């Protein structure tokens, strides 16, 4: 092409090369940039076939691309090829072409761009990236960065091994791979509050402390600073955080805090830390109600393990129970030990009653499995009190108290179970506590009283004896029946003090009445709990009181319930045998209502049995009551035992029982329980049979 026929001369001024070829690939023209690029004059290029300058490996790809461009005049297809320079070297270029329709024949105008500069830039970028990776590998500060789309792809060496670093993944997916905690290393931290997540949302993060469970399974403590990354126009292009390792520092601090906030035996949180976490949970519940539940776990009969196997075995059991409770709850829940055999479990969130019940059942099952301690297999159960935050303003201490109250209710119902707190439970338990305080005050201030209900000879109507019945006297003179406080005394352990007092007062009165009627002293019946009888010093206590007041053993009769006999321990059996050998009488109260057998009557050398008032009340009209009463009388007499019927309130009952052979009678027909002075006054009058002497009350 002559200079006159060339395109506008300005194409020589373009920074990129321009080549015009015909359909066969023959070069029609080339601008100055192409000539400089290949080290050739224009005359050396015009007229030759451009394919002759292509690297053999690039010919097919270039031919295909150029053919496409001839077909589609809109096509602009960049193609990387190598062109032969005058010095024999290959010059990498990018060719972009467009077809030009002409009357004398179609041509292609090709833009030829030198790629050597791009290669240099790519090499420079590679070196910079290598430099950056070297810096990230050496720097002790952890560096994390994500791009504008949230892909996490930059990690320093200090991060690897602690956080997952597998390729460029989206921030949400990456955060889901591990667990964050707050600076305490215990409280879960939502992934959305992780420093990188906050920085990506546009926050400037400064000195935020957190912890993370790393790939190595260890908890790592970090302090982070971060911010969003912006370009020159202010547009967000990503986010970066710098993370400092403060693990050693925090571990030292935690060791100090642990001494103040954790139980030294089990390592579990103590009461102080539990109250703190419970307070935090209740605050969260105010903002986002999700349910907070507290489970008060008290081991049943743990004292037996300590007494039987020693305190070391007890400690091993407590540690094992602590581990089991932690295994039974969910991640993020708290298991604490308050001391002794008391544990508390804090759970949040709680979906509803079904989940609460399921957790309580799991805790009970975890405690109830046998534990191997040395050569022994030990099994304890748990009484569990449960309370769920019912309002937004509940206080931690109040919630702990409610769970404790529910636990006491579970114990009252037979142990090895769980009870949910409610207002009625609070009233019942508070009443129980009030009764315990009242009983303790009565013991300390001599407010217990003994009343005596006469026992009458069924044949002669004479006074044969009396049963000592304890009462609690209030300041205003009101007498509280045993049914209202003996259960509390049993549960609290105060029953032994009550029994000791009753024994002493009974012996005192027995001695006084023996003086009033020395020829025929009254036999005084008294009751003692199985807890007191099973004490190792019970026999010595009885003997001491007999000697102190000068009372013959035959003047006292220890009345037992059938339940006491059935549940009698070896210590209880031994004590009863010793007392019987020394001449004390043993009576079986409420006979027929329990599960005693003839074997018990024989083994305990019982002197008499009492027909329960539930049978006496049906006499003489109820056929079943009369049949049972007659059977008891006949059976007892066949065994050489005396029979006493209690609850005799009508003349018809008295007549029938006397005719049936019952030996002694006791009931309101003769007298309600009365004071010792009333009995003494009658004895001093040396009255006729009590049934004829009138009302002695």
C-alpha positions in Angstrom: 0.0 0.0 0.0 1.5 3.4 -1.1 1.7 6.2 1.4 -1.0 8.0 -0.4 -3.3 5.0 0.0 -2.6 4.4 3.7 -5.1 5.1 6.4 -4.7 8.4 8.2 -1.1 9.0 9.3 -2.3 9.3 12.9 -2.2 5.6 13.3 1.5 5.8 13.6 1.0 7.9 16.8 -1.1 5.1 18.5 0.7 3.4 21.5 -0.5 0.0 20.3 0.5 -1.6 17.1 -2.0 -1.6 14.2 -1.8 -4.2 11.3 -4.2 -4.5 8.4 -4.4 -7.9 6.7 -6.5 -9.3 3.9 -8.6 -12.5 4.0 -5.5 -14.6 3.3 -3.5 -13.1 6.1 -1.3 -10.9 3.9 -0.2 -7.8 5.7 -1.4 -4.7 3.8 -0.1 -2.1 6.3 1.5 -1.8 9.7 2.0 1.3 11.9 5.2 2.5 13.4 4.5 0.9 16.8 4.4 -2.6 15.2 7.6 -1.9 13.4 9.4 -0.9 16.6 7.9 -3.9 18.4 9.3 -6.4 15.9 12.4 -4.5 14.9 11.4 -4.4 11.3 10.8 -1.7 8.7 7.4 -1.2 7.3 8.6 -2.4 3.9 9.7 -5.6 5.6 6.3 -6.3 6.8 3.9 -5.2 4.0 3.3 -8.0 1.6 4.3 -10.9 3.8 1.8 -13.3 5.3 1.2 -12.6 8.9 0.9 -16.3 9.7 4.6 -16.6 8.9 5.4 -14.5 11.9 3.3 -16.5 14.3 4.8 -19.1 16.6 3.9 -22.5 15.3 1.9 -23.4 18.4 -0.2 -20.3 18.0 -1.1 -20.6 14.3 -4.3 -22.7 14.7 -5.7 -20.6 17.5 -5.0 -17.4 15.7 -6.5 -18.7 12.4 -9.7 -19.7 14.1 -10.0 -16.4 15.9 -9.4 -14.4 12.6 -11.9 -16.5 10.7 -14.6 -15.8 13.4 -13.9 -12.1 13.1 -14.4 -12.1 9.3 -17.7 -13.8 9.8 -18.9 -11.5 12.6 -17.9 -7.9 12.0 -18.9 -7.1 15.6 -16.5 -9.6 17.1 -13.6 -8.3 19.0 -11.7 -11.3 20.3 -8.5 -10.8 22.2 -6.0 -13.6 21.4 -2.6 -14.1 23.0 0.1 -15.1 20.4 3.8 -14.8 19.9 5.3 -12.9 16.9 8.8 -13.4 15.4 11.0 -10.4 15.9 14.0 -9.4 13.6 16.5 -10.7 16.2 14.8 -14.1 16.2 13.1 -13.8 19.5 9.4 -14.2 20.2 7.5 -11.2 21.3 4.3 -11.9 23.4 1.4 -9.8 22.1 -2.4 -9.6 22.4 -4.2 -9.3 19.1 -7.7 -7.8 18.9 -9.3 -7.5 15.5 -12.3 -6.1 13.7 -13.4 -6.8 10.1 -13.7 -3.9 7.7 -15.9 -4.2 4.7 -14.5 -2.6 1.5 -15.5 -2.6 -2.2 -12.1 -3.9 -3.2 -12.2 -6.6 -0.6 -12.7 -7.1 3.1 -9.7 -6.6 5.5 -9.0 -7.1 9.1 -7.7 -4.2 11.3 -5.7 -5.8 14.1 -4.6 -4.1 17.3 -1.4 -5.5 18.4 -0.6 -4.9 22.1 2.8 -5.6 23.6 2.4 -8.0 26.5 5.9 -7.8 27.8 5.0 -4.9 30.0 2.1 -6.9 31.4 4.4 -9.8 32.0 6.7 -7.5 33.9 3.7 -6.3 35.9 2.6 -9.8 36.6 6.1 -10.8 37.7 6.2 -7.7 39.9 2.8 -8.7 41.3 4.0 -12.2 41.9 7.1 -10.9 43.7 5.0 -8.5 45.8 2.7 -11.3 46.7 5.7 -13.5 47.6 7.0 -10.6 49.7 3.6 -10.2 51.4 3.5 -13.9 52.1 7.0 -13.8 53.6 6.0 -10.9 55.8 2.8 -12.7 56.9 4.8 -15.8 57.7 7.3 -13.9 59.9 5.1 -11.4 61.6 4.0 -12.5 65.1 0.7 -10.6 64.8 -2.1 -12.6 63.3 -3.5 -10.9 60.2 -6.8 -11.8 58.6 -8.4 -10.1 55.6 -11.4 -10.6 53.3 -12.3 -8.9 50.0 -15.4 -6.9 49.1 -17.4 -10.0 48.5 -16.5 -11.4 51.9 -14.1 -14.0 50.8 -11.5 -14.7 53.5 -8.1 -15.3 51.7 -5.3 -13.6 53.6 -3.9 -15.3 56.7 -0.6 -14.6 58.5 1.4 -17.5 59.8 0.4 -16.6 63.4 -3.2 -17.5 62.5 -2.5 -20.9 61.0 -3.1 -23.8 63.3 -5.5 -21.7 65.4 -8.2 -20.8 62.8 -9.2 -22.7 59.6 -7.3 -21.4 56.6 -8.4 -23.7 53.8 -8.5 -21.5 50.7 -10.7 -18.5 50.0 -14.1 -19.1 51.5 -16.9 -16.7 52.3 -16.8 -15.1 55.7 -20.1 -16.7 56.9 -18.9 -20.2 55.9 -15.4 -19.6 57.5 -16.9 -18.3 60.8 -19.1 -21.4 61.0 -16.1 -23.7 61.1 -15.1 -22.9 64.7 -16.4 -21.7 68.0 -15.9 -18.2 69.5 -16.2 -17.3 73.2 -16.0 -14.1 75.0 -12.9 -13.1 76.9 -13.8 -15.3 79.8 -13.3 -18.4 77.6 -16.7 -19.8 78.6 -19.5 -17.5 77.4 -20.3 -18.3 73.8 -19.8 -15.4 71.4 -22.0 -15.3 68.3 -20.1 -15.6 65.1 -21.7 -12.3 64.0 -19.8 -10.6 66.8 -16.4 -11.9 65.7 -14.0 -9.0 65.0 -13.6 -9.7 61.3 -17.3 -10.0 60.9 -17.8 -6.6 62.6 -15.1 -5.0 60.5 -16.6 -6.3 57.3 -19.9 -4.7 58.3 -18.1 -1.4 58.6 -17.2 -1.2 62.3 -13.9 0.0 63.6 -12.8 -2.6 66.1 -10.4 -1.6 68.8 -8.9 -3.8 71.6 -11.6 -6.4 71.5 -10.7 -9.5 73.5 -12.2 -12.9 72.6 -11.2 -16.5 72.6 -11.5 -19.2 70.0 -11.4 -23.0 70.0 -8.6 -23.7 67.5 -8.0 -26.7 65.2 -5.7 -28.0 67.9 -8.6 -28.4 70.3 -7.2 -25.7 72.6 -8.7 -22.4 73.7 -6.7 -19.4 72.3 -7.1 -15.9 73.7 -6.8 -12.9 71.3 -7.0 -9.1 71.3 -8.1 -7.8 67.9 -8.1 -4.4 66.1 -9.7 -4.1 62.7 -11.5 -1.9 60.3 -13.0 -1.9 56.8 -10.7 -1.5 53.8 -11.6 1.4 51.4 -10.3 2.4 48.0 -9.4 6.0 46.9 -13.1 6.7 46.3 -14.2 5.5 49.7 -15.8 2.3 48.4 -15.4 -0.7 50.5 -13.0 -3.3 49.1 -12.8 -5.6 52.1 -11.8 -5.7 55.8 -8.7 -6.6 57.8 -8.0 -7.4 61.5 -4.8 -7.7 63.4 -5.0 -10.3 66.1 -2.5 -10.3 69.1 -2.0 -13.6 71.0 -2.7 -12.9 74.7 -3.1 -16.6 75.7 -0.3 -16.8 78.2 -1.3 -13.6 79.9 -4.9 -14.7 80.2 -4.0 -18.2 81.4 -2.1 -16.6 84.2 -5.0 -14.4 85.0 -7.4 -17.3 84.7 -5.4 -19.3 87.2 -5.8 -16.6 89.7 -9.5 -16.1 89.0 -10.0 -19.8 89.1 -9.0 -20.0 92.7 -11.7 -17.4 93.5 -14.4 -18.6 91.1 -14.1 -22.4 90.9 -14.5 -25.3 93.2 -11.1 -26.6 94.2 -12.2 -30.3 94.2 -14.1 -30.6 90.9 -12.9 -27.5 89.1 -16.5 -26.5 88.4 -17.7 -23.0 88.8 -18.5 -22.1 92.4 -21.5 -20.2 93.8 -19.9 -16.8 93.0 -19.3 -17.6 89.3 -22.7 -19.3 89.0 -24.5 -16.2 90.3 -22.5 -14.0 87.9 -23.4 -16.2 84.9 -27.0 -16.5 86.0 -27.2 -12.7 86.2 -25.8 -12.4 82.7 -28.3 -15.0 81.4 -31.2 -13.2 83.0 -30.1 -9.9 81.4 -29.9 -11.5 78.0 -33.3 -13.0 78.7 -34.8 -9.5 79.3 -33.6 -8.4 75.8 -34.2 -11.5 73.9 -36.6 -13.9 75.9 -35.4 -17.4 75.3 -35.9 -19.1 78.7 -33.5 -19.6 81.6 -33.7 -22.7 83.7 -31.9 -23.6 86.9 -31.5 -27.2 88.2 -30.5 -27.7 91.8 -29.1 -31.2 92.1 -28.6 -32.7 95.6 -27.2 -36.2 96.0 -29.4 -38.5 98.1 -27.7 -40.3 101.1 -24.3 -39.1 100.1 -23.3 -39.3 103.8 -23.5 -43.1 103.6 -20.6 -43.1 101.2 -18.5 -40.8 103.4 -19.3 -42.8 106.5 -18.9 -46.2 104.8 -15.9 -45.7 102.5 -14.3 -42.6 103.8 -14.0 -39.0 102.7 -11.5 -39.8 99.9 -14.0 -42.1 98.3 -16.7 -39.4 98.8 -14.4 -36.9 97.0 -13.9 -39.3 94.1 -17.6 -39.7 93.8 -18.2 -36.0 93.7 -15.6 -35.5 91.0 -17.2 -38.3 88.9 -20.7 -36.9 89.4 -19.4 -33.4 88.3 -18.0 -34.9 85.0 -21.2 -36.8 84.3 -23.3 -33.7 84.8 -21.2 -31.8 82.4 -21.5 -34.6 79.8 -25.3 -34.6 80.3 -25.9 -30.9 79.5 -25.5 -28.9 76.3 -22.4 -26.9 75.2 -22.7 -23.4 76.8 -24.7 -24.6 79.8 -23.1 -24.2 83.2 -22.5 -26.9 85.9 -21.5 -25.5 89.3 -20.8 -27.0 92.7 -22.1 -25.1 95.7 -20.3 -27.3 98.2 -20.9 -30.6 99.9 -23.1 -32.8 97.6 -24.9 -29.9 96.0 -24.6 -29.1 92.3 -26.4 -26.5 90.2 -27.0 -26.6 86.4 -27.8 -23.4 84.5 -29.3 -23.9 81.1 -30.2 -21.3 78.4 -32.0 -21.1 76.1 -34.9 -23.4 77.1 -37.5 -24.1 74.4 -40.3 -25.0 76.8 -41.5 -27.5 79.4 -40.6 -30.6 77.4 -37.0 -29.6 77.1 -36.9 -28.7 80.8 -38.2 -32.1 81.7 -35.8 -33.8 79.3 -32.8 -32.1 80.9 -34.0 -32.9 84.4 -34.4 -36.6 83.4 -30.9 -36.6 81.9 -29.3 -35.2 85.0 -31.0 -37.7 87.2 -30.0 -40.6 85.0 -26.4 -39.3 84.9 -26.2 -39.2 88.7 -27.9 -42.6 89.1 -25.5 -44.7 87.2 -23.1 -46.8 89.4 -19.6 -45.3 89.9 -16.6 -47.6 90.4 -14.5 -46.4 93.3 -11.6 -48.7 94.1 -13.0 -52.1 94.7 -16.5 -50.8 95.3 -19.4 -50.0 93.0 -21.3 -47.0 94.5 -24.7 -45.8 93.4 -26.4 -42.6 94.6 -29.5 -40.9 93.3 -30.4 -37.2 93.1 -33.2 -35.0 94.2 -33.5 -32.2 91.7 -35.3 -28.9 92.1 -36.1 -27.0 88.9 -37.1 -23.4 88.3 -37.6 -21.4 85.1 -37.3 -17.6 84.9 -41.0 -16.6 84.9 -40.5 -12.8 84.6 -38.0 -10.3 83.3 -37.1 -8.9 86.7 -36.3 -12.1 88.6 -33.0 -11.9 90.6 -30.3 -14.6 90.5 -30.4 -15.2 94.3 -34.2 -15.6 94.2 -34.0 -18.0 91.4 -31.4 -20.1 93.2 -33.6 -20.1 96.3 -36.6 -21.3 94.3 -34.6 -24.2 92.8 -33.4 -25.1 96.3 -37.0 -25.1 97.6 -38.1 -27.3 94.7 -35.2 -29.7 95.6 -36.5 -30.0 99.1 -39.9 -30.9 97.8 -38.4 -33.6 95.6 -36.7 -35.1 98.7 -40.0 -35.0 100.6 -41.6 -37.0 97.9 -39.2 -39.8 98.3 -36.0 -38.6 96.6 -34.6 -39.8 93.3 -36.8 -37.5 91.3 -37.3 -33.9 90.3 -39.8 -31.2 91.2 -40.7 -28.0 89.3 -41.0 -24.9 91.5 -44.3 -23.0 91.7 -45.9 -20.5 94.1 -47.7 -23.3 96.0 -44.5 -25.1 96.4 -42.9 -21.9 97.8 -45.7 -21.6 100.4 -45.4 -25.3 101.4 -41.6 -25.1 101.7 -41.6 -21.8 103.5 -44.1 -23.2 105.9 -41.8 -26.2 106.5 -38.9 -23.9 107.1 -41.0 -21.8 109.5 -42.0 -25.1 111.3 -38.3 -26.1 111.6 -37.5 -22.7 113.1 -40.4 -23.0 115.4 -39.3 -26.4 116.5 -35.7 -25.4 117.0 -36.9 -22.4 119.1 -39.1 -24.7 121.1 -36.2 -27.1 121.9 -34.0 -24.2 122.9 -36.7 -22.5 125.0 -38.3 -25.6 126.7 -41.6 -25.3 124.8 -42.2 -29.0 124.3 -45.0 -30.6 126.4 -46.0 -34.2 127.2 -49.6 -35.3 127.3 -50.7 -38.7 128.3 -53.6 -40.7 127.0 -54.8 -43.4 129.5 -54.9 -47.1 128.7 -57.8 -48.9 130.3 -58.1 -52.5 131.3 -60.9 -53.8 129.1 -62.3 -56.1 131.9 -61.9 -54.1 135.1 -62.0 -50.6 133.7 -58.9 -49.8 135.8 -56.1 -47.5 134.6 -53.5 -49.9 133.2 -51.0 -47.4 131.7 -50.7 -44.4 129.5 -49.1 -43.4 126.2 -46.8 -40.3 126.2 -47.6 -37.9 123.4 -45.5 -34.9 122.6 -46.9 -31.5 121.8 -45.3 -28.2 120.9 -46.6 -25.3 122.9 -46.7 -21.8 121.4 -46.3 -18.6 123.4 -50.1 -18.1 123.5 -50.5 -21.6 125.0 -51.7 -23.3 121.7 -50.6 -26.9 121.5 -49.3 -28.1 118.1 -50.0 -31.7 117.2 -47.1 -34.0 116.2 -48.5 -34.5 112.7 -47.7 -30.8 112.1 -44.0 -30.9 113.1 -42.6 -34.5 113.4 -42.1 -34.9 109.7 -40.1 -31.7 109.6 -38.2 -32.9 112.7 -37.3 -36.2 110.9 -36.1 -34.4 107.7 -34.1 -31.8 109.6 -32.5 -34.2 112.1 -34.1 -32.4 115.1 -36.2 -35.5 115.8 -33.3 -37.0 117.9 -33.4 -34.0 120.2 -37.2 -34.4 120.5 -36.8 -38.1 121.2 -34.2 -37.5 123.9 -36.4 -35.0 125.6 -39.5 -37.3 125.4 -37.5 -40.2 126.9 -36.3 -38.1 129.8 -39.7 -36.7 130.6 -41.4 -40.1 130.3 -38.9 -41.5 132.8 -39.5 -38.6 135.1 -43.3 -39.2 135.1 -42.9 -42.9 135.4 -40.9 -42.5 138.5 -43.4 -40.0 140.0 -46.4 -42.3 139.3 -44.5 -45.3 140.6 -44.3 -43.4 143.9 -48.0 -42.7 143.8 -48.9 -46.3 143.1 -45.9 -48.5 144.1 -47.9 -51.7 144.3 -49.0 -51.5 140.6 -46.9 -48.9 138.7 -48.2 -47.7 135.4 -46.7 -48.9 132.2 -45.8 -45.8 130.1 -45.6 -46.1 126.3 -43.4 -43.7 124.3 -42.4 -43.4 120.7 -38.9 -42.9 119.1 -37.9 -42.5 115.5 -35.9 -45.1 113.6 -33.2 -42.4 113.2 -32.8 -42.2 117.0 -33.1 -45.9 117.6 -30.4 -46.6 115.0 -27.9 -44.3 116.8 -25.0 -46.2 118.5 -25.7 -44.5 121.8 -29.5 -45.2 122.0 -29.3 -48.2 124.4 -26.9 -46.3 126.7 -29.2 -43.3 126.6 -32.2 -45.4 127.7 -30.2 -47.0 130.5 -28.9 -43.6 131.6 -32.4 -42.2 132.0 -33.7 -45.3 133.8 -30.8 -45.1 136.3 -31.2 -41.3 136.6 -34.8 -41.5 137.6 -34.8 -44.9 139.3 -37.3 -46.4 136.9 -37.6 -50.2 136.3 -37.3 -51.3 132.6 -40.7 -53.0 132.9 -42.3 -49.6 133.4 -41.4 -48.4 129.9 -42.8 -49.6 126.6 -41.2 -48.5 123.3 -44.0 -48.4 120.7 -42.8 -48.9 117.1 -44.6 -48.6 113.8 -44.6 -51.5 111.3 -42.6 -49.3 108.9 -39.8 -48.9 111.5 -39.5 -52.7 111.9 -39.5 -53.3 108.1 -36.8 -50.7 107.5 -34.8 -51.6 110.6 -31.0 -51.6 110.1 -28.6 -53.9 111.8 -28.0 -51.2 114.4 -31.7 -50.8 115.0 -32.2 -54.6 115.4 -29.3 -54.8 117.8 -30.6 -51.9 119.9 -34.1 -53.4 120.2 -32.7 -56.8 121.1 -30.5 -55.3 123.9 -33.5 -53.3 125.3 -35.7 -56.3 125.3 -33.1 -58.4 127.1 -32.9 -55.7 129.8 -36.7 -56.0 130.4 -38.1 -53.1 128.4 -41.4 -53.8 126.7 -41.7 -53.5 122.9 -45.1 -52.8 121.4 -46.2 -52.7 117.7 -48.3 -49.7 117.0 -51.0 -49.3 114.2 -50.9 -53.1 113.7 -52.6 -54.2 110.4 -51.9 -51.0 108.4 -48.3 -51.9 107.3 -46.5 -55.0 106.1 -45.2 -56.6 109.2 -45.0 -60.3 109.3 -45.2 -63.0 112.1 -41.4 -63.2 111.7 -41.1 -59.6 112.9 -43.3 -60.3 115.9 -41.1 -63.2 116.8 -37.7 -61.6 116.0 -38.3 -58.5 118.0 -40.0 -60.2 120.9 -43.0 -57.9 120.8 -45.0 -57.7 124.0 -48.2 -56.3 122.6 -49.9 -55.1 119.4 -52.2 -52.2 118.9 -55.3 -52.5 116.7 -55.2 -49.4 114.5 -58.1 -46.9 115.0 -59.0 -47.3 111.3 -60.3 -50.8 112.2 -61.8 -49.8 115.6 -63.9 -47.1 114.0 -65.9 -49.7 112.0 -66.8 -51.8 115.1 -69.3 -53.2 115.6 -71.3 -52.6 112.5 -68.7 -53.1 109.7 -68.2 -56.7 109.0 -64.7 -56.4 107.6 -63.5 -54.3 110.5 -64.9 -56.7 113.1 -63.4 -59.6 111.2 -59.9 -58.0 111.1 -60.1 -57.0 114.7 -61.1 -60.5 115.8 -58.3 -62.0 113.7 -55.7 -59.7 115.3 -56.9 -60.5 118.8 -56.9 -64.3 118.2 -53.5 -64.2 116.5 -51.9 -62.1 119.2 -53.3 -64.3 122.0 -52.1 -67.4 120.2 -48.6 -65.9 120.2 -48.8 -64.9 123.9 -49.2 -61.2 123.2 -51.4 -58.5 124.8 -53.8 -56.6 122.5 -54.6 -52.9 122.9 -57.3 -51.3 120.8 -56.9 -47.6 120.1 -59.5 -45.1 118.9 -62.2 -46.5 121.2 -64.8 -43.6 121.1 -68.2 -45.3 121.7 -69.7 -47.6 124.3 -70.6 -50.1 121.6 -67.0 -50.4 120.5 -65.9 -50.9 124.1 -68.5 -53.7 124.7 -67.7 -55.5 121.5 -63.9 -55.4 122.1 -64.2 -56.5 125.7 -66.4 -59.5 124.6 -63.9 -60.3 121.8 -61.1 -60.6 124.4 -59.2 -57.4 123.8 -57.0 -56.8 126.8 -56.7 -53.0 127.0 -58.5 -50.0 125.5 -57.5 -46.5 124.6 -59.7 -43.7 123.2 -61.8 -40.6 123.7 -64.5 -42.7 125.3 -62.3 -42.8 128.4 -60.2 -39.7 128.0 -58.4 -37.5 125.5 -54.6 -37.0 126.0 -54.3 -35.1 129.3 -51.6 -33.5 131.4 -49.4 -35.5 133.8 -50.9 -33.5 136.6 -54.4 -34.8 135.7 -53.2 -38.4 135.8 -51.4 -37.8 139.1 -54.5 -36.3 140.7 -56.5 -39.3 139.8 -53.9 -41.7 141.2 -53.7 -39.7 144.4 -57.5 -39.9 144.8 -57.1 -43.7 144.5 -60.3 -43.6 142.5 -62.3 -46.5 141.4 -61.9 -47.7 137.8 -61.3 -44.7 135.6 -64.4 -45.4 133.5 -66.5 -44.9 136.7 -64.5 -41.9 138.1 -65.8 -39.4 135.6 -64.0 -37.2 133.2 -60.4 -36.7 134.4 -59.5 -34.2 131.8 
